[in-house]
Every structure is written in C-alpha cells, then in structure tokens.
C-alpha cells in the first residue's frame, strides 16, 4: 500500500491499530463449528472472533472486541420456503444492498439498523435453512471483507 499524504498515513496507521493487529498478524488458526442439533457447520479464523457467546440449540455467536460478530445457525421450518422469499423477508428487516439467489441458496448483504455491515449466506436443505452471518462496523470493512468468501463458502448443513 502506497500512502502519499500525511492524512493518508494517519488513516492507514489508525486502521492497523483499530483492528488490533489483525492485518499484520500471521494467518489465524481456522476453527470449524458444527451445531450438535442440526449439523450446521462453518469454518472461520478464530482470532477474528475470540469472544464466545453462550450457545442456543439453533446455533452459536462469536464476537470481537471491535464490534464484529459471526453467527452460525439453522432454522427448522422457517417462515420462508424459498431463497427468493427469504430475500424479501430480509429486505423488510434491514437495508439490503446486494442479493443473489439460486435454487437452494441465497446471499444477502447490506446494513443493519445500527449501521454495521452484514453479509449472510443461506442454504436450504429439506425443512432446514442453514446460515452464516458476518456483521461488523464499517471501520472494519477492509479486514473483515477479506474473510467473507472463505467463511461463507464453508457453510454446510444436512437435510432433514
């Protein structure tokens, strides 16, 4: 990265401090979570989400001190029955700026009411919808945007 102004240098250094060394650290050890009830699983860098929130039967939440959050869960017989219906439902909750759907999957991204960015992937398997959601403040866009593809593409879940 080439920084040509004093303001640009301050902004670049501030971002490195803000993410707590995440950008300068060696690659984080990957952790794979598998929900014991539904079999939903996803893999993510453990260092990026070090705070573990107590689990629910549906899934698990991890957080960072900087305000990022990862949620891996499944819903049985949800109120939507197709990827397109799910996207319509999400649009009623948050400001969706990106959406894609396939026969048995959906990706939705945008902004939560609190201003954080969210990126979610859903896969439909029988009566289950499996999901992984990554949420983070806009100030953490660079380091967390770089993790989205590997995290969301790792989502797996069986049919029921």
N, C-alpha and C positions, 0 to 999 in steps of 0.2 A: 504494500500500500504506500503510495507516494503522497505525502502531505506537504502542500506548498505554502500554507499560511499559518500564522501563529494561532488563529482561531481554530483552524482545522486540526492542528496538532493537539490543542487542548481538548477538542471534542473526541479525537481518537484516543487520547490517554484516559479521558473520563470514561469512555465506553469500556476500556480494558479494566479499569478499577471497578466499574459498576457490575460487571459480570463476575467479579471475584476470581479473576484469573482463568475463567472457563476457556477463553480464546487462546491463552498461552499454555495451557496445561497439556500434557500428553493425552492421547485418546483415552476417554473414560472407559472404564470396565463396563461391559454390557451386562444388563440384568434382564432376565426373562421372567415375567409374572404370568402365572396361569391360575385363573379363578377355579377354586375347587368345586363349585356348584355347576357352572355352565361350561367350563373348559376354555373360556375366552383367554387368549394369551397375546402378549406384545413384548417386544424387546426394546430397551432404551438405555441410554448412558446413565448409570446410577448416580454419578457425580452431579449431573444436571438437575436431579430431583431428589435431594438427600433426605427430606423430611417425609416420613411415612405417616399417613393419617389412618386411624383405625378402619379396618375393612368392614364392608357390609356384605350380605350374601350376594349382591349383584356385582360387586367389583371392589376396586381399590383406587385410592388417590395418593399421589406423591406431590410434594411442593418444594420450591426453592425459597431461600430467604429473600430473594429479589422479587418474588411475586409470580413466578412461573408455576404452572400446575399441569400435571398429567393425570388423566382419568382413564382407566381400562374397566369396561363393564359389559354386561349383557342384559337385555330386557326380553322377557318371555311374553308373547302375545301383545306387542306394543299397540298403541292406538293408530299406528300407520301400518299399512300392509305392503307397501312398495317403496322403492327408493324415491320415486317422484313425490309420493305423499309425505315421506319423511322430510324432503327438502321444503315442501310447502309449510309443514309444521315448524321447521327451524326458522323459516323466514318470519313467522309470527312471533318468535321469541327475541331474535337478535338481528343486527344489520348484516345480512348476508351479502358478500361482495364477490364470491366465487362459488360455483356449484357444478358438479358433474355427476351423472348417474349412469349406471349400467343395468344389466338385467337383475343382478343380485348384489349391487354395491352402490354407495353414494359417498361423495366427498363434499363437504360444506365448509366454507371459511368466511371470516368477516370479523366483526367487532361486537363484543359483549356490551351490555349497558354500562358497565364500569370502565369502558374504554380499552380493555385488554383485547388483544388479537386472539381469535380461536381458529383452530384447524381440526376438523373431525373427519374420521373415516368410519363408515358403517359397512358391515357385510351381513347379508340376510341368509340364514340357514334354517330352513323349516320354520318353526314357530319362534325362533330366536333371532334377535338382532344384536350383533356384537359390535362394540365401538371402542375406539381410542380417540381421546380428545386432548389436544395440547393447547394451553392457554397461557399467555404471557403479556406483560406490559410492552407497549410499543418501543420503549427504550432498549428492550432486549431482542428486538427483531433480528439483528444480524446473527447472534449465536444460535438462537432457537429456530429461526427459519432454516438454518443449515442442518438441523436434526430431523425436521419434519418427515422427509421422504423415508429415511430408514425406519423411523418409529412407526409411522402409519402403514407402511408396506409390510411391516412384521405382524400386523394384526391377523390372528387366526381364530377359528371357532368352529366347533362341530354343529351339525344339525340336530334338532330334537323334535 
